């Protein structure tokens, strides 16, 4: 989720995967795939940066969780260490 701010100052979270487009007219309008529109304080470049950062964090988390170090999955994005939910069989030669 990314956090955006309505023109009234109210903050809300939106799933960036549901954003269809962002327009500046001069206010910034975020349109979701279902047609819902939000007027927000952030500009187009800020929203694009938030989406890129969100997706990078998702990929980083997926990579970290997939890595197994001595039986412990590493989740460095959250700073927590979790016991693995799976085991990794050694590769056959």
Residue frames relative to the residue before (quaternion, step in Angstrom):
aa qw qx qy qz dx dy dz
X 1.0000 0.0000 0.0000 0.0000 0.00 0.00 0.00
X 0.1937 -0.7392 0.6285 0.1449 3.55 -1.17 0.60
X 0.3753 -0.7250 0.5396 0.2055 3.55 -1.13 0.73
X 0.0329 -0.7838 0.6199 -0.0176 3.56 -0.84 1.07
X 0.3281 -0.7426 0.5564 0.1769 3.56 -1.30 0.37
X 0.3830 -0.7031 0.5519 0.2331 3.57 -0.82 1.03
X 0.6556 -0.5127 0.3724 0.4107 3.59 -1.22 0.31
X 0.6255 0.5393 -0.3293 0.4577 3.60 1.22 -0.47
X 0.5731 -0.5906 0.3771 0.4248 3.58 1.28 -0.25
X 0.5217 0.6306 -0.4158 0.3965 3.59 1.26 -0.21
X 0.2719 -0.7607 0.5711 0.1455 3.56 -0.88 1.01
X 0.0247 0.7838 -0.6199 0.0277 3.55 -1.14 0.69
X 0.3837 -0.7084 0.5475 0.2262 3.53 -1.27 0.46
X 0.0610 -0.7817 0.6203 0.0206 3.54 -1.09 0.75
X 0.4606 -0.6454 0.5338 0.2938 3.53 -1.14 0.72
X 0.3791 -0.7625 0.4684 0.2356 3.63 -0.47 1.12
X 0.5706 0.5889 -0.3873 0.4214 3.60 1.20 -0.35
X 0.6766 0.4888 -0.2877 0.4696 3.59 1.24 -0.36
X 0.5149 0.6326 -0.4255 0.3919 3.60 1.27 -0.02
X 0.2579 -0.7674 0.5722 0.1308 3.54 -0.79 1.09
X 0.7867 -0.1601 0.1287 0.5822 3.57 0.95 -0.91
X 0.2098 -0.7230 0.6422 0.1447 3.51 -1.38 0.35
X 0.0605 -0.8038 0.5917 -0.0111 3.55 -0.82 1.06
X 0.1861 -0.7352 0.6333 0.1539 3.54 -1.27 0.45
X 0.0783 0.8482 -0.5100 0.1195 3.57 -0.56 1.20
X 0.2765 -0.6037 -0.3691 0.6502 2.18 1.97 1.33
X 0.5339 0.5890 -0.4367 0.4211 3.64 1.21 -0.22
X 0.4552 -0.6686 0.5098 0.2930 3.55 -1.17 0.53
X 0.0878 -0.7872 0.6104 0.0068 3.55 -0.80 1.11
X 0.1579 -0.7604 0.6259 0.0710 3.54 -0.82 1.09
X 0.1022 -0.7898 0.6041 0.0292 3.58 -0.73 1.11
X 0.2857 -0.7584 0.5666 0.1490 3.54 -0.86 1.05
X 0.6851 -0.5057 0.3331 0.4049 3.58 -1.25 0.35
X 0.6796 0.4699 -0.2982 0.4779 3.62 1.16 -0.47
X 0.6270 -0.5712 0.3225 0.4203 3.59 1.31 0.12
X 0.4720 0.6652 -0.4474 0.3669 3.60 1.25 -0.16
X 0.1310 -0.8001 0.5835 0.0477 3.56 -0.93 0.94
X 0.0984 -0.7757 0.6222 0.0384 3.54 -1.08 0.81
X 0.2551 -0.7082 0.6341 0.1770 3.56 -1.05 0.83
X 0.0169 -0.8293 0.5562 -0.0499 3.57 -0.66 1.11
X 0.5804 -0.6043 0.4360 0.3284 3.55 -1.30 0.46
X 0.6137 0.5710 -0.3538 0.4148 3.59 1.07 -0.75
X 0.3921 -0.7050 0.5285 0.2644 3.57 -1.10 0.62
X 0.7467 -0.4259 0.2796 0.4276 3.55 -1.33 0.28
X 0.6754 0.5038 -0.2973 0.4490 3.59 0.88 -0.93
X 0.6359 0.5230 -0.3259 0.4648 3.60 1.03 -0.77
X 0.6649 0.4934 -0.3086 0.4683 3.58 0.93 -0.86
X 0.6324 0.5217 -0.3337 0.4653 3.58 0.95 -0.83
X 0.6542 0.5108 -0.3047 0.4672 3.59 0.99 -0.83
X 0.6341 0.5260 -0.3240 0.4651 3.59 1.00 -0.80
X 0.6580 0.5028 -0.3076 0.4686 3.59 0.97 -0.86
X 0.6498 0.5064 -0.3156 0.4709 3.60 0.93 -0.87
X 0.6575 0.5045 -0.3077 0.4674 3.61 0.92 -0.89
X 0.6398 0.5256 -0.3224 0.4587 3.59 0.97 -0.85
X 0.6945 0.4720 -0.2828 0.4636 3.59 0.82 -0.95
X 0.6220 0.5251 -0.3396 0.4712 3.59 1.06 -0.71
X 0.6468 0.5133 -0.3190 0.4652 3.60 0.99 -0.79
X 0.6338 0.5211 -0.3314 0.4658 3.60 1.01 -0.77
X 0.6667 0.4880 -0.3007 0.4764 3.59 0.91 -0.89
X 0.6507 0.5152 -0.3196 0.4572 3.59 0.92 -0.88
X 0.6506 0.5086 -0.3167 0.4667 3.58 0.95 -0.83
X 0.6508 0.5154 -0.3181 0.4579 3.59 0.93 -0.85
X 0.6527 0.4996 -0.3145 0.4748 3.59 0.98 -0.81
X 0.6724 0.5077 -0.3011 0.4466 3.58 0.88 -0.93
X 0.6741 0.4854 -0.3040 0.4665 3.58 0.90 -0.87
X 0.6521 0.5265 -0.3156 0.4450 3.59 1.06 -0.71
X 0.6233 0.5245 -0.3477 0.4643 3.60 1.14 -0.48
X 0.1308 -0.7876 0.5994 0.0573 3.53 -0.91 0.91
X 0.0519 -0.8013 0.5956 -0.0203 3.55 -0.76 1.12
X 0.8244 -0.1926 0.0724 0.5272 3.57 -0.33 1.27
X 0.7633 -0.4117 0.2025 0.4548 3.55 0.83 1.03
X 0.6867 0.4316 -0.2928 0.5064 3.61 1.22 0.15
X 0.3362 -0.7180 0.5703 0.2150 3.57 -0.81 0.99
X 0.2809 -0.7696 0.5536 0.1495 3.55 -0.89 0.93
X 0.0499 -0.7780 0.6262 0.0086 3.56 -0.85 0.99
X 0.0800 -0.8626 0.4983 0.0356 3.56 0.43 1.21
X 0.5395 0.6186 -0.4204 0.3867 3.60 1.13 -0.40
X 0.7510 0.3471 -0.2000 0.5249 3.57 1.00 -0.82
X 0.4348 -0.7032 0.4555 0.3301 3.56 1.24 -0.35
X 0.5925 0.5636 -0.3639 0.4459 3.59 1.26 0.21
X 0.2589 -0.7241 0.6102 0.1904 3.54 -1.25 0.45
X 0.1167 -0.8115 0.5723 0.0177 3.54 -0.78 1.06
X 0.4967 -0.6136 0.4965 0.3608 3.61 -1.07 0.56
X 0.5396 -0.6465 0.4201 0.3382 3.61 -0.95 0.74
X 0.3642 -0.7075 0.5633 0.2225 3.54 -1.20 0.60
X 0.7508 0.2542 -0.1440 0.5924 3.55 1.31 -0.04
X 0.3117 -0.7118 0.5826 0.2383 3.54 -1.27 0.19
X 0.3204 -0.7301 0.5752 0.1829 3.54 -1.17 0.62
X 0.3080 -0.7503 0.5577 0.1766 3.54 -0.69 1.11
X 0.5238 -0.6212 0.4625 0.3548 3.62 -1.00 0.71
X 0.5258 -0.6393 0.4627 0.3174 3.53 -1.10 0.74
X 0.4015 -0.6989 0.5382 0.2463 3.55 -1.03 0.83
X 0.3998 -0.7209 0.5126 0.2403 3.58 -1.01 0.78
